Amino acid sequence: MESEKVMTSAWEALSTATFRVNVIASMIINFAVNFGFEWATLSQWGKIEVKDFPRLYMTKWNYTVNSCILMDMLLTAFFIGSLTTLFATNGVVQDIKKGKMTPIATSVTDTFLWKLTPVRVMHLGIRSMLMGIWWTVVAGLPTIAIVAAALSGTSMDGVSYAWLKGVWAVAVCVPVNIFMFLSCADERLHRGLAFARLVEGSAAADAPPMVGRVARV
């Protein structure tokens, strides 16, 4: 995007109002969904009292909630990574189109470390799936290892697990939003945006000859 200013650092991009709104909304949604759904599942949608919540094991299957900590954590990490990328991207793209923020220079993520991540994948569907896999490995597996070491073969009470899952989901969604934001604001995805704005914001009759002919088509 040679004709339009772009942000030249990740810090500049992450200081925008668009990012702050996205990450705060994501934190609220992730806590509400993960804590709320876990609480509802443990209580069997209000049928079980808090004092009778079932205990959860790392790998032993709990038939009351039809899950175990291992599977639940890994699936949660995958869904946070993939669904955040899939559904939050459009809001950022729309803000760029409306001129509320400028795109990010491709050079910001054109480094060796960023290239090891799914950030630079152009296709949204593929990027969302890869983000899910990436965060399952980067966030899900280490969490499983830490929780397993802490439990040492024992179980966790349901209330503690519901809080753990809610707070953990909030912690994970912050870096996920950073990856999502840098990827969908990449200037490669917004080529020609400055010209499109010029055409949309100008009357064809008043536009320069070349722009006028294009606007009349």
C-alpha positions in Angstrom: 0.0 0.0 0.0 2.4 2.6 -1.2 -0.2 5.5 -1.3 -1.3 5.0 2.3 0.5 5.2 5.6 0.9 1.8 7.3 1.9 1.0 10.9 5.5 -0.1 11.0 5.7 -1.8 14.4 3.7 -4.4 16.3 3.6 -2.0 19.3 1.9 0.7 17.2 -0.7 -1.8 16.0 -1.4 -3.1 19.5 -1.8 0.4 20.8 -4.9 1.0 18.6 -8.4 1.3 19.9 -9.4 -1.5 17.6 -7.1 -3.9 19.3 -8.0 -2.9 22.8 -11.7 -3.3 22.1 -11.1 -6.7 20.5 -9.0 -8.1 23.3 -11.3 -6.8 26.1 -14.3 -8.2 24.4 -12.5 -11.5 23.8 -11.5 -11.7 27.5 -15.0 -11.2 28.7 -16.5 -13.7 26.2 -13.9 -16.4 26.9 -14.3 -16.2 30.6 -18.1 -16.2 30.4 -18.2 -19.1 27.9 -15.6 -21.3 29.5 -16.4 -20.7 33.2 -20.2 -20.6 32.5 -20.3 -23.7 30.4 -18.1 -25.7 32.7 -20.2 -24.6 35.7 -23.4 -25.6 33.9 -21.9 -28.9 32.9 -20.7 -29.8 36.4 -24.1 -28.9 37.8 -25.9 -30.7 35.0 -27.7 -27.5 34.3 -28.8 -26.8 37.8 -29.6 -30.4 38.8 -26.5 -30.9 41.0 -25.6 -28.7 44.0 -22.2 -27.1 44.2 -21.1 -29.2 47.2 -21.8 -32.3 45.0 -19.9 -31.3 41.9 -18.0 -34.2 40.5 -14.2 -34.3 40.7 -12.2 -34.3 37.5 -9.1 -36.4 36.6 -6.4 -35.8 34.1 -7.1 -38.8 31.9 -9.8 -40.8 33.8 -13.1 -40.2 32.0 -15.9 -38.6 34.1 -19.2 -39.8 32.8 -21.2 -37.0 34.6 -19.6 -34.3 32.4 -18.4 -36.7 29.7 -14.9 -35.4 29.7 -11.5 -35.4 31.4 -9.0 -32.5 32.0 -6.7 -33.7 29.2 -9.3 -33.6 26.4 -11.1 -30.6 27.8 -8.0 -28.4 27.9 -6.7 -29.4 24.5 -10.1 -28.8 22.8 -10.5 -25.5 24.6 -7.0 -24.3 23.4 -7.9 -25.3 19.8 -11.3 -23.6 19.8 -9.9 -20.4 21.4 -7.2 -20.2 18.7 -9.4 -21.1 15.7 -12.7 -19.4 16.5 -11.1 -16.2 17.7 -9.2 -15.9 14.4 -12.3 -16.9 12.4 -14.8 -14.6 14.0 -12.8 -11.6 15.2 -11.0 -11.0 11.9 -14.0 -9.4 10.2 -14.2 -6.6 12.8 -10.6 -5.6 12.3 -10.9 -5.7 8.5 -14.0 -3.5 8.6 -12.2 -0.9 10.8 -9.5 -0.8 8.2 -11.9 -0.4 5.4 -13.7 2.4 7.2 -10.5 4.2 7.9 -10.6 3.8 11.6 -7.1 2.3 11.5 -4.4 1.7 9.0 -3.0 -1.7 7.9 0.3 -3.1 9.3 3.4 -3.2 7.2 4.2 -6.7 6.0 7.7 -6.2 7.3 6.4 -6.3 10.9 5.9 -10.1 10.7 8.4 -10.7 7.9 10.9 -12.2 10.4 12.1 -15.7 11.1 10.2 -16.1 14.4 6.9 -14.9 13.0 7.3 -17.1 9.9 7.2 -20.1 12.3 3.7 -19.1 13.3 0.4 -19.1 11.2 0.3 -15.3 11.3 1.4 -14.9 7.6 -1.0 -17.4 6.1 -3.3 -15.4 3.8 -6.4 -17.7 3.6 -8.7 -17.1 6.6 -10.0 -20.7 6.8 -6.6 -22.3 6.7 -5.2 -19.6 9.1 -8.0 -20.3 11.6 -7.4 -24.0 11.6 -3.6 -23.6 11.9 -4.1 -21.1 14.7 -6.2 -23.7 16.6 -3.4 -26.3 16.1 -0.7 -23.8 17.1 -2.3 -22.8 20.3 -3.2 -26.4 21.2 0.6 -27.1 21.1 1.8 -23.8 22.5 -0.8 -23.3 25.3 -2.7 -26.6 25.7 0.2 -29.0 26.1 2.2 -27.0 28.6 -0.9 -26.4 30.6 -1.6 -30.1 30.7 1.9 -30.8 31.8 1.7 -28.2 34.7 -1.7 -29.4 35.9 -0.7 -33.0 35.7 2.4 -32.3 37.8 0.4 -30.4 40.3 -2.3 -33.1 40.7 0.3 -36.0 40.8 -2.3 -38.6 39.8 -5.1 -37.1 42.1 -8.2 -35.3 41.0 -9.4 -31.7 41.1 -12.7 -30.6 42.5 -15.2 -29.2 40.1 -15.4 -25.6 41.4 -11.6 -25.2 41.3 -11.5 -26.6 37.8 -14.3 -24.2 36.6 -12.4 -21.2 37.9 -9.1 -22.6 36.5 -10.6 -23.0 33.1 -12.2 -19.6 33.0 -9.1 -17.7 34.1 -6.8 -19.8 31.9 -9.1 -19.1 28.8 -8.7 -15.3 29.5 -4.9 -15.7 29.7 -4.7 -17.6 26.5 -7.0 -15.4 24.5 -4.7 -12.3 24.9 -1.8 -13.7 22.8 -4.3 -15.3 20.5 -5.8 -11.9 19.8 -2.3 -10.5 19.2 -1.7 -13.1 16.5 -5.1 -12.7 15.0 -4.7 -8.9 14.9 -1.3 -8.9 13.2 -2.4 -11.4 10.6 -5.7 -9.8 9.5 -4.3 -6.3 9.5 -1.3 -7.2 7.2 -1.2 -4.8 4.3 -1.0 -7.6 1.8 -4.7 -8.3 2.5 -5.6 -4.7 1.8 -4.0 -3.9 -1.5 -5.8 -1.2 -3.5 -7.7 0.1 -0.4 -6.4 3.6 -0.9 -7.6 3.7 -4.5 -11.0 2.2 -3.5 -11.5 4.9 -1.0 -10.6 7.6 -3.5 -13.2 6.2 -5.9 -15.9 5.8 -3.3 -15.3 9.2 -1.7 -15.2 11.3 -4.9 -17.8 12.1 -7.4 -17.0 10.7 -10.8 -17.5 14.0 -12.5 -15.0 15.7 -10.3 -12.5 13.0 -10.3 -9.3 13.0 -12.4 -9.9 11.6 -15.9 -8.6 8.1 -15.3 -10.5 7.8 -11.9 -13.6 9.3 -13.5 -13.6 6.6 -16.3 -13.2 3.8 -13.7 -15.9 5.2 -11.5 -18.4 5.4 -14.4 -17.9 1.7 -15.2 
